[in-house]
Amino acid sequence: MTDTLLPNGIKDSGGDSSYFRKGCNPFAQTGRSKLQNKRASLNQQIIKQMRMRAGAENLLKATSNNKVKEMVLLELSYVNSNLQLLMGQLEGLNSSVEVYQSTQETTNIPLIALGLKETKDLDFSTFFKDFILEHYSEDGSSFEDEIADLMDLRQACRTPSRDESGVELLAKYFGHLPLMESRFFSPSRQTGIFFTWYDSFTGVPVCQQNLSLEKASILFNMAALYSQIGTRSDRQTIAGLEEAISSFQKAAGVLNHLKETFTHTPSYDMSPAMLSMLIRMMLAQAQECLFEKTALPGIRNQFNSLMKMAQEAAKVSEIYDQVHQSMIQTPIKDNVPFFWSTMSQVKTNHYRSMAHYFVASALLDHQLGLSDDEDQQEKTLSQVYDRLPEGCSPLDILKKKDERERIGKAHIRRAILGHEEALRIFSLCQHLNNLDTLQDILRASHQRSLNKFSENEDEEEFTDYMEAPDIISKTEHKAEMEIPAATKGPLSVFSAKQRWTAPRTIHLHPEDRDLGFTLKGESPVQVVSLDPLSPAATDGLKEGDYIVAVGDTDCKWLGVSDVMRLLKDVDEEGIEIQVISIMDSNPSMPTKSATFCGNLPKTYSMICLAYDDDDKNSKSRKVTKKPSFLSWGLKNRLKSASTLSLPTADNSGTLPWNKPCPTFPSSSSYNNDSALY
C-alpha cells in the first residue's frame, strides 16, 4: 500500500514489521473508507432495530391485554418504518459508485464495485490457550504472541488497502483458516466463538460457531476488493484497462470459487443465486473494458473495422442484458440496489445503439469501390446479420446504393431510439441522476446518431420505416473467469475434512535419470505408479503420497510441471523431498454448528442479537513471530493514418481522425464531426 503518515507522526513503511500490516490502512480518510464506516454504522443501527422488533414480537405473542397489543403494534410499525429507511440508506451506499472510480476518471462510463462485508471484533485467545493446554498438553501461555498475531491479522483484514497488498493480506488470513480449523475446531466440541458477518445488501448479521462463514466472507471481500481495484483503474490507458480486465475476471473467479465451495452459507449476499448474478456482472464489466481497450487506439474508418466494432459493442450489450435479466428475478430483485439493475439496462441499450451506429456508418459512409475487396466485404456483412430483409442478399446491399442507404438509415433510426431509451431509463433512477459523466456520454451518443441521420436525410425521399435487422454479437476477446493464485491450491487436501500424517523426508537417488515413480494432480501433486524396488520406495515413499516440499521449496501449491522441473536436474547426490499421507478415518458426524441468521419478515434470533461488540476486547499489539505448531503448512508467498476515435467528456476541442482518443462520447463532442467514436 502507499505510505501513510499517521496522525501521531508514525510513518507506515508498509512492511510486516511496521506500525500497521502491509495491505492494511485503518486510518485512511478516503471516500471509500468513509463509505465503509457508514456501512458499519448502519449495520449497528439495523441490528438495534431488529432487537427492538424481536422483543416487540415476543411481547405481542405473550400478552393478552388489548391495550398492550395496540401499543406493541404501534411500536412495531415504527420499528419497521425505521428498518425500511435504514435499508434504503444501505442501498444508497451500494449505489455510490463514484467514490470507487479512478481519480483520473472523468470521461468513461462508471463501473460498479462491491462493498466490503463488515464483521465484529473477535477475541479467541482464551479458548485457544485452553485448547492448547487440554488437547496438545502444552502451555497455552507460551503461544500468546502467535495468537495475538493471528488476531491482529484478522483485525487488519477489516481495512484492506485497495491494491494487490490488500488482496494478499486477505489471502494470508484465508490461508490460516484451514490450519486454524484443523488445530482448534473439533467436530465434537463447540468453541463458544461466534463469527459474525453482516450481509452487504441488507445489513442483517449472521453468526456461526464454525469457520465456514468466516472463510466464505473473506473470499467475498477478496472479490469485492478486486472489483474495487478494477473500478479504480485508469481506463484511459492500455495498462489501466488491462488491470481493470484482470481484476474483474479475478473477482468473477473468486465469486465462482465461493459459489462452488460454500454452498450453504446462510448470508443471502453469498447465496448461489446472488453469486451467479454477481459473477455475470463482473464478467460484463470485464467485457466492457475489453471493448474499451479495442477502441482506445482509435477505430479505423474502414468498412470491415466498423463492422467488427459493431459486433463487439453488440456483445457487450448482450452480456449486460443477461445481467439485467438475472437482477430482475425473484428474490434477487428484492435485494439488489435499483441503481444496479437500472445501470445494466442503460448499458444494454447504450451499447446496442452503438452497434447500430457503427453498422450505419459503415453502410452510409463507405461505398463499394473498385479497390475494395468485394468478397471480403460480402463475407463480413453476411456474418453481421442473422437474417436479412426479405429479398436482399449481402451482395445486393453492397452494390446497390439505394439499398445500402435504406438499410443504413434503418440502423441509424434504431440507434437513435436506443439512445433515447437509455436516457429515459437513466432519468428514472435518482442515484443515476448524480452521475454527470454518464449523462454527458449518453447525450453525446444520442446527438451523434441524430447528426448522422441528418447528414443522410433527403427531404424529397419518401420515409421508409423499415426495421433494421438485429446485429449478431461477436468478440475476439471474451471475458473469462480467472482464478487468482490466492484461491488456487490444495484446499481439498489440506482442509479440516482430511487428516494427514506429519511430513516425512524421503531421499531420492535417480537411476539413469529415473526416479521410480510418476506424478499426477494439480496441487498438491500425488505420487502414482511407484516402482516398489526403487530407492524412493525403499526409503519409505508410498503410492498416494502428496509431495509438499522439494529441497527447500514448498510445493503444496505447485502443479505437476513445476514439481517435475524441480526434480528434473537432480544430480547423483540426490535430493530430499517431504511427503505426507492422507489418513483413513471415519469420524463421527459433527455436531450441528449454531447458525443465527436474520430474516427481515421474521423474528430475529435473540442469541445473535444479544452478542455485542462491547463484550470483546481484541488484542492489537504486534509481536515477534516464533516457530510453533501454528505455523506448519502456511503457503510461501512468494493504425492507419485515418482512424476514428471515441470522443471525450473534456473540453479540449475537436480532435483529428489520426489522433487516438481513448474514451467514449460525451457532451463536448456534439460538434466533432470528424470522429465517429
LOKOL-326404 format. One record per residue (C-alpha): residue in three letters; x negated, z negated, y negated. Coordinates in steps of 0.02 Angstrom, whole numbers, padded with zeros to 5 digits, always signed. Example, Ala and Ser with C-alpha at 12.3 -4.5 7.8 and 13.67 -1.06 7.14 Angstrom:
! residues 2
ALA-00615-00390+00225/SER-00684-00357+00053/
This chain:
! residues 677
MET+00000+00000+00000/THR-00052+00015-00179/ASP-00144-00132-00252/THR-00030-00256-00335/LEU-00078-00377-00470/LEU+00021-00533-00428/PRO+00095-00645-00562/ASN-00031-00783-00526/GLY-00176-00664-00553/ILE-00221-00643-00370/LYS-00254-00462-00332/ASP-00197-00394-00166/SER-00326-00280-00088/GLY-00208-00227+00050/GLY-00312-00292+00195/ASP-00261-00413+00331/SER-00367-00548+00251/SER-00290-00526+00078/TYR-00159-00633-00003/PHE-00022-00527+00074/ARG-00025-00422+00231/LYS-00063-00239+00217/GLY+00101-00145+00201/CYS+00195-00293+00125/ASN+00240-00311-00058/PRO+00359-00459-00083/PHE+00337-00468-00273/ALA+00372-00284-00306/GLN+00490-00255-00451/THR+00536-00076-00413/GLY+00711-00007-00414/ARG+00707-00004-00225/SER+00657-00188-00211/LYS+00789-00240-00338/LEU+00917-00145-00236/GLN+00865-00241-00079/ASN+00878-00406-00175/LYS+01056-00360-00224/ARG+01092-00317-00043/ALA+01029-00488+00014/SER+01135-00574-00119/LEU+01290-00476-00069/ASN+01261-00519+00114/GLN+01264-00704+00070/GLN+01423-00686-00032/ILE+01507-00589+00108/ILE+01465-00721+00239/LYS+01528-00857+00120/GLN+01695-00768+00100/MET+01706-00742+00288/ARG+01677-00928+00317/MET+01821-00963+00200/ARG+01932-00836+00286/ALA+01891-00904+00458/GLY+01935-01079+00401/ALA+02097-01022+00321/GLU+02149-00927+00478/ASN+02113-01077+00588/LEU+02215-01188+00471/LEU+02357-01062+00474/LYS+02361-01073+00664/ALA+02353-01262+00666/THR+02484-01307+00536/SER+02672-01301+00548/ASN+02701-01352+00367/ASN+02780-01207+00274/LYS+02709-01259+00106/VAL+02534-01268+00178/LYS+02559-01098+00259/GLU+02608-01023+00092/MET+02452-01095+00010/VAL+02342-01033+00151/LEU+02417-00858+00145/LEU+02385-00853-00042/GLU+02206-00907-00013/LEU+02186-00776+00123/SER+02246-00638+00008/TYR+02122-00696-00124/VAL+01978-00702+00001/ASN+02021-00531+00074/SER+02026-00460-00101/ASN+01853-00531-00138/LEU+01788-00460+00026/GLN+01851-00288-00020/LEU+01763-00299-00189/LEU+01601-00354-00106/MET+01613-00214+00020/GLY+01637-00093-00123/GLN+01481-00159-00209/LEU+01383-00139-00047/GLU+01445+00040-00033/GLY+01384+00065-00211/LEU+01210+00007-00159/ASN+01210+00131-00015/SER+01261+00265-00141/SER+01119+00226-00262/VAL+01010+00370-00206/GLU+00925+00395-00374/VAL+00810+00244-00353/TYR+00739+00317-00192/GLN+00692+00486-00265/SER+00517+00536-00318/THR+00466+00484-00494/GLN+00421+00666-00524/GLU+00587+00724-00455/THR+00693+00800-00593/THR+00738+00971-00525/ASN+00784+00954-00341/ILE+00947+00907-00258/PRO+00939+00720-00218/LEU+00920+00663-00037/ILE+00996+00510+00047/ALA+00889+00365+00107/LEU+00944+00222+00220/GLY+00935+00046+00152/LEU+00838-00085+00249/LYS+00933-00209+00355/GLU+00916-00389+00294/THR+00881-00540+00405/LYS+00867-00729+00394/ASP+00708-00832+00397/LEU+00658-00899+00567/ASP+00551-01045+00623/PHE+00511-01035+00807/SER+00354-01143+00803/THR+00435-01297+00880/PHE+00511-01204+01026/PHE+00354-01102+01061/LYS+00242-01256+01061/ASP+00360-01349+01177/PHE+00372-01199+01293/ILE+00183-01178+01300/LEU+00164-01359+01350/GLU+00303-01355+01478/HIS+00279-01182+01554/TYR+00094-01145+01533/SER+00031-01326+01539/GLU-00071-01302+01381/ASP-00068-01397+01219/GLY+00053-01303+01106/SER-00029-01377+00951/SER-00187-01278+00986/PHE-00088-01118+00956/GLU-00015-01168+00788/ASP-00121-01038+00699/GLU-00063-00895+00810/ILE+00119-00948+00797/ALA+00106-00964+00607/ASP+00026-00792+00600/LEU+00169-00719+00702/MET+00298-00799+00588/ASP+00202-00734+00438/LEU+00205-00559+00513/ARG+00394-00567+00534/GLN+00415-00627+00356/ALA+00307-00485+00291/CYS+00419-00360+00382/ARG+00561-00407+00265/THR+00473-00324+00117/PRO+00378-00172+00185/SER+00296-00055+00061/ARG+00366+00121+00054/ASP+00220+00209+00138/GLU+00133+00225+00306/SER+00062+00049+00287/GLY+00238-00019+00281/VAL+00285+00078+00439/GLU+00128+00015+00527/LEU+00175-00163+00479/LEU+00346-00145+00562/ALA+00266-00058+00712/LYS+00142-00200+00730/TYR+00280-00330+00738/PHE+00383-00219+00852/GLY+00234-00210+00970/HIS+00228-00400+00977/LEU+00410-00418+01027/PRO+00396-00364+01210/LEU+00248-00483+01227/MET+00348-00625+01149/GLU+00492-00585+01264/SER+00387-00590+01422/ARG+00299-00751+01373/PHE+00435-00858+01295/PHE+00607-00789+01333/SER+00651-00838+01510/PRO+00810-00759+01581/SER+00863-00928+01648/ARG+00838-01030+01490/GLN+00916-01024+01318/THR+00792-01034+01175/GLY+00905-01101+01038/ILE+00828-00971+00921/PHE+00958-00864+00832/PHE+00901-00694+00770/THR+01020-00647+00630/TRP+01032-00474+00552/TYR+01157-00404+00428/ASP+01248-00240+00453/SER+01178-00118+00324/PHE+01351-00043+00289/THR+01468-00193+00296/GLY+01352-00341+00265/VAL+01426-00430+00416/PRO+01296-00538+00505/VAL+01262-00527+00691/CYS+01170-00662+00790/GLN+01088-00656+00960/GLN+00977-00775+01055/ASN+00880-00637+01143/LEU+00762-00512+01065/SER+00867-00354+01087/LEU+00945-00368+00915/GLU+00775-00406+00837/LYS+00693-00255+00917/ALA+00837-00139+00876/SER+00842-00196+00695/ILE+00655-00171+00671/LEU+00673+00005+00740/PHE+00818+00037+00620/ASN+00712-00022+00475/MET+00569+00091+00531/ALA+00688+00239+00525/ALA+00755+00180+00356/LEU+00578+00167+00288/TYR+00536+00342+00350/SER+00693+00407+00262/GLN+00638+00320+00101/ILE+00464+00397+00115/GLY+00548+00566+00135/THR+00657+00547-00019/ARG+00508+00483-00120/SER+00400+00636-00080/ASP+00363+00759-00219/ARG+00461+00912-00165/GLN+00384+01021-00299/THR+00226+01038-00195/ILE+00195+01103-00019/ALA+00109+00941+00030/GLY+00255+00838-00033/LEU+00381+00946+00060/GLU+00280+00933+00221/GLU+00278+00743+00202/ALA+00466+00743+00175/ILE+00498+00855+00326/SER+00389+00749+00439/SER+00467+00587+00375/PHE+00646+00642+00405/GLN+00602+00709+00578/LYS+00518+00543+00620/ALA+00669+00448+00554/ALA+00780+00552+00670/GLY+00660+00520+00815/VAL+00660+00332+00790/LEU+00850+00329+00774/ASN+00866+00430+00934/HIS+00747+00311+01023/LEU+00854+00166+00960/LYS+01012+00252+01020/GLU+00944+00284+01195/THR+00856+00117+01219/PHE+00975-00011+01142/THR+01146+00049+01195/HIS+01245-00111+01172/THR+01189-00178+01003/PRO+01338-00270+00926/SER+01298-00217+00746/TYR+01405-00067+00700/ASP+01268+00019+00599/MET+01173+00036+00764/SER+01320+00093+00871/PRO+01297+00258+00965/ALA+01424+00350+00856/MET+01345+00292+00692/LEU+01168+00328+00754/SER+01219+00503+00808/MET+01284+00537+00633/LEU+01127+00466+00552/ILE+01016+00574+00665/ARG+01112+00730+00611/MET+01095+00680+00428/MET+00906+00655+00442/LEU+00884+00823+00529/ALA+00994+00908+00399/GLN+00884+00840+00260/ALA+00729+00897+00354/GLN+00805+01071+00369/GLU+00844+01070+00183/CYS+00662+01029+00145/LEU+00606+01169+00263/PHE+00714+01289+00162/GLU+00637+01224+00000/LYS+00463+01248+00074/THR+00503+01430+00114/ALA+00569+01459-00062/LEU+00434+01361-00153/PRO+00303+01501-00174/GLY+00440+01619-00233/ILE+00558+01735-00141/ARG+00503+01917-00131/ASN+00626+02028-00220/GLN+00650+02141-00069/PHE+00795+02180+00045/ASN+00725+02100+00203/SER+00661+01944+00113/LEU+00829+01913+00029/MET+00923+01934+00194/LYS+00804+01813+00278/MET+00832+01682+00143/ALA+01020+01708+00157/GLN+01015+01662+00340/GLU+00901+01513+00305/ALA+01024+01449+00174/ALA+01169+01477+00295/LYS+01077+01370+00423/VAL+01063+01225+00301/SER+01248+01243+00260/GLU+01295+01245+00444/ILE+01199+01086+00482/TYR+01272+00993+00334/ASP+01445+01047+00389/GLN+01411+00967+00559/VAL+01354+00809+00469/HIS+01513+00806+00366/GLN+01623+00832+00518/SER+01541+00683+00605/MET+01561+00575+00449/ILE+01748+00600+00438/GLN+01782+00548+00617/THR+01863+00380+00651/PRO+01794+00246+00644/ILE+01635+00313+00559/LYS+01731+00365+00404/ASP+01785+00185+00376/ASN+01604+00127+00361/VAL+01508+00274+00290/PRO+01499+00274+00099/PHE+01615+00402+00021/PHE+01464+00462-00076/TRP+01377+00518+00084/SER+01522+00620+00151/THR+01551+00697-00021/MET+01367+00742-00038/SER+01365+00827+00132/GLN+01521+00925+00085/VAL+01445+00978-00082/LYS+01286+01038+00005/THR+01387+01132+00137/ASN+01474+01233+00001/HIS+01319+01249-00109/TYR+01205+01322+00024/ARG+01340+01434+00097/SER+01369+01505-00077/MET+01182+01526-00098/ALA+01178+01628+00063/HIS+01315+01744-00001/TYR+01222+01761-00166/PHE+01063+01818-00078/VAL+01158+01947+00027/ALA+01248+02010-00128/SER+01083+02028-00221/ALA+01005+02123-00076/LEU+01151+02245-00067/LEU+01182+02269-00253/ASP+01003+02273-00318/HIS+00913+02369-00181/GLN+00975+02542-00137/LEU+00902+02626+00017/GLY+00758+02736-00043/LEU+00651+02869+00038/SER+00505+02749+00056/ASP+00610+02613+00138/ASP+00610+02582+00325/GLU+00788+02633+00368/ASP+00781+02571+00548/GLN+00713+02402+00495/GLN+00848+02376+00363/GLU+00983+02428+00486/LYS+00918+02304+00613/THR+00909+02166+00481/LEU+01086+02198+00419/SER+01158+02202+00595/GLN+01082+02030+00629/VAL+01158+01954+00472/TYR+01339+01985+00521/ASP+01435+01928+00672/ARG+01567+02057+00633/LEU+01577+02196+00505/PRO+01730+02254+00407/GLU+01837+02373+00509/GLY+01771+02549+00509/CYS+01598+02501+00442/SER+01430+02511+00525/PRO+01264+02442+00460/LEU+01200+02617+00427/ASP+01358+02664+00330/ILE+01336+02512+00217/LEU+01153+02553+00186/LYS+01178+02738+00148/LYS+01346+02740+00058/LYS+01326+02671-00117/ASP+01513+02636-00141/GLU+01524+02541+00024/ARG+01366+02444-00015/GLU+01432+02392-00186/ARG+01604+02348-00116/ILE+01532+02227+00013/GLY+01403+02160-00110/LYS+01540+02117-00235/ALA+01640+02033-00097/HIS+01490+01922-00061/ILE+01466+01876-00243/ARG+01651+01829-00256/ARG+01631+01713-00106/ALA+01477+01639-00188/ILE+01573+01604-00349/LEU+01719+01525-00256/GLY+01600+01418-00153/HIS+01506+01355-00305/GLU+01672+01314-00390/GLU+01724+01215-00235/ALA+01558+01121-00237/LEU+01585+01075-00420/ARG+01765+01020-00383/ILE+01710+00907-00240/PHE+01568+00841-00349/SER+01693+00785-00481/LEU+01793+00683-00356/CYS+01656+00555-00320/GLN+01614+00427-00453/HIS+01438+00397-00387/LEU+01401+00583-00384/ASN+01450+00598-00566/ASN+01300+00490-00609/LEU+01179+00620-00538/ASP+01150+00734-00689/THR+01016+00834-00597/LEU+01136+00881-00457/GLN+01271+00929-00581/ASP+01148+01039-00677/ILE+01095+01127-00517/LEU+01275+01159-00462/ARG+01324+01226-00633/ALA+01170+01337-00644/SER+01204+01407-00470/HIS+01383+01444-00520/GLN+01328+01528-00680/ARG+01202+01634-00586/SER+01338+01701-00473/LEU+01450+01736-00623/ASN+01309+01831-00709/LYS+01278+01934-00553/PHE+01462+01976-00541/SER+01474+02028-00724/GLU+01320+02139-00706/ASN+01407+02240-00571/GLU+01585+02234-00636/ASP+01666+02400-00677/GLU+01819+02383-00789/GLU+01890+02552-00734/GLU+01868+02512-00550/PHE+02019+02454-00450/THR+01999+02275-00396/ASP+01959+02262-00211/TYR+01998+02093-00135/MET+01903+02125+00024/GLU+01845+01965+00112/ALA+01657+01960+00135/PRO+01604+01932+00317/ASP+01526+01767+00369/ILE+01336+01760+00374/ILE+01252+01714+00538/SER+01140+01563+00515/LYS+00962+01583+00572/THR+00798+01495+00540/GLU+00617+01524+00586/HIS+00578+01338+00574/LYS+00708+01223+00648/ALA+00701+01038+00610/GLU+00667+00938+00768/MET+00661+00753+00806/GLU+00485+00686+00802/ILE+00441+00526+00893/PRO+00311+00433+00789/ALA+00166+00351+00880/ALA+00236+00180+00836/THR+00382+00202+00957/LYS+00294+00300+01093/GLY+00216+00213+01239/PRO+00243+00113+01396/LEU+00397+00018+01344/SER+00473+00044+01515/VAL+00319-00032+01598/PHE+00263-00168+01479/SER+00432-00247+01450/ALA+00516-00409+01497/LYS+00608-00318+01637/GLN+00444-00293+01730/ARG+00318-00418+01795/TRP+00141-00363+01823/THR-00023-00433+01885/ALA-00166-00485+01774/PRO-00287-00341+01734/ARG-00411-00305+01874/THR-00580-00225+01845/ILE-00623-00076+01956/HIS-00795+00006+01953/LEU-00784+00195+01975/HIS-00926+00293+02057/PRO-00887+00480+02060/GLU-00942+00576+02214/ASP-00976+00759+02174/ARG-00875+00731+02013/ASP-00728+00673+02118/LEU-00654+00503+02076/GLY-00547+00499+02234/PHE-00376+00493+02151/THR-00258+00588+02036/LEU-00156+00529+01888/LYS+00022+00558+01829/GLY+00138+00496+01692/GLU+00140+00498+01504/SER+00086+00324+01451/PRO+00026+00222+01536/VAL-00045+00337+01670/GLN-00020+00294+01852/VAL-00137+00316+02000/VAL-00069+00430+02138/SER-00142+00517+02291/LEU-00280+00389+02313/ASP-00412+00428+02446/PRO-00420+00267+02550/LEU-00604+00298+02587/SER-00656+00323+02407/PRO-00765+00194+02317/ALA-00621+00158+02198/ALA-00505+00111+02343/THR-00643+00005+02419/ASP-00661-00087+02254/GLY-00476-00131+02253/LEU-00386+00015+02170/LYS-00211+00046+02240/GLU-00086+00186+02229/GLY+00041+00147+02094/ASP-00083+00051+01986/TYR-00074+00081+01799/ILE-00237+00110+01703/VAL-00239+00001+01547/ALA-00421+00023+01493/VAL-00567+00141+01524/GLY-00729+00059+01473/ASP-00695-00018+01303/THR-00549+00099+01264/ASP-00371+00033+01276/CYS-00270+00162+01374/LYS-00098+00083+01382/TRP-00036+00208+01253/LEU-00133+00362+01310/GLY-00069+00508+01414/VAL-00147+00592+01565/SER-00250+00718+01466/ASP-00326+00583+01356/VAL-00371+00471+01504/MET-00444+00617+01602/ARG-00551+00660+01452/LEU-00623+00485+01456/LEU-00657+00496+01643/LYS-00722+00674+01645/ASP-00902+00641+01593/VAL-00935+00483+01694/ASP-01120+00477+01742/GLU-01199+00415+01904/GLU-01191+00235+01846/GLY-01003+00249+01843/ILE-00882+00163+01727/GLU-00769+00011+01734/ILE-00582+00030+01715/GLN-00445-00102+01706/VAL-00285-00082+01804/ILE-00126-00181+01832/SER+00006-00176+01968/ILE+00193-00198+01949/MET+00251-00350+02046/ASP+00406-00334+02153/SER+00531-00465+02104/ASN+00716-00496+02121/PRO+00756-00609+01976/SER+00922-00695+01967/MET+01049-00623+01847/PRO+01003-00676+01671/THR+01119-00795+01584/LYS+01225-00716+01451/SER+01150-00721+01278/ALA+01268-00784+01146/THR+01313-00644+01027/PHE+01409-00680+00869/CYS+01473-00527+00780/GLY+01580-00520+00625/ASN+01731-00408+00632/LEU+01823-00392+00469/PRO+02001-00382+00536/LYS+01972-00534+00648/THR+01918-00714+00632/TYR+01730-00729+00615/SER+01636-00838+00737/MET+01607-01009+00660/ILE+01448-01033+00761/CYS+01368-00888+00670/LEU+01441-00937+00503/ALA+01376-01114+00518/TYR+01199-01054+00542/ASP+01124-01068+00369/ASP+00960-01010+00292/ASP+00926-01177+00213/ASP+00910-01262+00381/LYS+00749-01171+00420/ASN+00580-01186+00336/SER+00464-01048+00391/LYS+00276-01063+00382/SER+00192-00933+00275/ARG+00010-00982+00275/LYS-00122-00857+00328/VAL-00235-00915+00468/THR-00388-00853+00559/LYS-00346-00773+00724/LYS-00424-00832+00885/PRO-00410-00757+01059/SER-00270-00827+01164/PHE-00143-00777+01293/LEU-00033-00721+01148/SER-00149-00578+01106/TRP-00162-00490+01275/GLY-00087-00319+01284/LEU-00074-00278+01099/LYS-00090-00096+01055/ASN-00256-00044+00973/ARG-00214+00034+00806/LEU-00316+00141+00794/LYS+00171+01858-00103/SER+00183+02012-00183/ALA+00173+02046-00371/SER+00362+02044-00379/THR+00439+01881-00319/LEU+00600+01790-00353/SER+00590+01604-00388/LEU+00713+01462-00392/PRO+00747+01414-00574/THR+00720+01233-00625/ALA+00811+01099-00720/ASP+00674+01085-00851/ASN+00674+01169-01020/SER+00514+01268-01000/GLY+00599+01433-01034/THR+00608+01595-00939/LEU+00481+01621-00801/PRO+00418+01793-00746/TRP+00453+01853-00569/ASN+00271+01842-00519/LYS+00256+01657-00563/PRO+00305+01537-00423/CYS+00447+01424-00472/PRO+00459+01281-00349/THR+00636+01221-00372/PHE+00821+01254-00363/PRO+00933+01321-00503/SER+00980+01210-00646/SER+01058+01208-00816/SER+00908+01276-00909/SER+00910+01433-00803/TYR+01078+01502-00853/ASN+00997+01644-00950/ASN+00845+01676-00841/ASP+00894+01850-00785/SER+00725+01897-00712/ALA+00733+01774-00568/LEU+00859+01765-00430/TYR+00821+01593-00361/
